Amino acid sequence: MTEPVDEVLRTRRLELVDSSGDLRAVLGVDQTEQPHLTLYGSDGEPRLTLVLSGDTSPQLTLTDARGEPRALLELDADGNPRLGLFDDQGRIRLKLALSPEAADLICGLHLWDGQSRKSRAGFWVQGQGPQLALSGEDRNSLVSLTHYDGGPLLVIHDEGRRPRVIIGLTEDGTSGLSLLDEEGNRIWSAG
């Protein structure tokens, strides 16, 4: 004969332990009233956490043996997905995001350096097409490659992020090169 089973178990926190009594999982509601599920490694460190942040935004975090976040998958408050990858010091190194902007749908990938915690390279799709941007250590000098007016466009910016050199190819195959001063005035061009 089978024993009767309760159909509902109500609690604020449920802890699962292994045969040694070590904590392996927690399902509960934290002090801010946010529901969460945390899975622990055999070393007692949290390895996976699933949280419903702000009651609307799910967030999944994977952590290393030291408890440092290494990967984060989440939906923002508007439901747009984001993925972040972190180095062993907890610094973000790669971010992939998808979000609507105006009438265009933007998909972006950003790469961070390990020291300054600044985006050093980015690739995204918006408006007229894909764009690639690379920045220097100061994050101001920039080289960008984009698709504009039917053709590829390479722009080299100075330290103040002002365009100084523009090389392009139009839809009909006409090429052009322009050199600009600090105010953006064309000082020389060909094509």
C-alpha positions, 0 to 999 in steps of 0.5 A: 500500500502506498503512503498518502502524499501531500499535494502542496508543500508551502515554505519560504526556503527548501534546502536539499542536502546530499548523503553527507548532509552537505548543502547541494540546492536551495529553492526559496525567496530571498530577503528582497522577496525574489524567488531563486534556485541555487545549486552548489558544487561538492565544495559548497560553492554556488555554481548555478543561480536562477533568480527572478529579478524584479519579479519580471526579469529571469537571470541565470548565473554560472559561477566558478569554484571561487564563487565568481560569476563567469556567465550570465544569461538574462532578460531585461525588463523589456524582455530583451535577451543578454549574455555576458561572459566574465574572466576569472577576476569577474570582469566582463569580457564579452556581451551579446545583446538583442534589443529593439531600437526605434524601428530597427532591431539591434543585435550587438556583440561587445568585447571588453579588455581585461584591465580597463573594463571598457568595450574595445570591439563591437559588432552590431546590426542596425539600420542600414546594415552591420557595423564593426568598431574597434577602439584603442586603449583610451577608448576614444580612437576608433576605427569603424567599418559599416555599410552606408548608402549601398556600399562599405564605409571605413572611418578612422576617428581621432582621440576625440572620436571625430571622423578624420579619414573616410574611405567608401565605395558606393552602390554603383562602384564609385570609390572615394577617400576624404580627409577631414579636419578636427571640425569635420570639414573636408580638407582633401578628397578623391573619387 
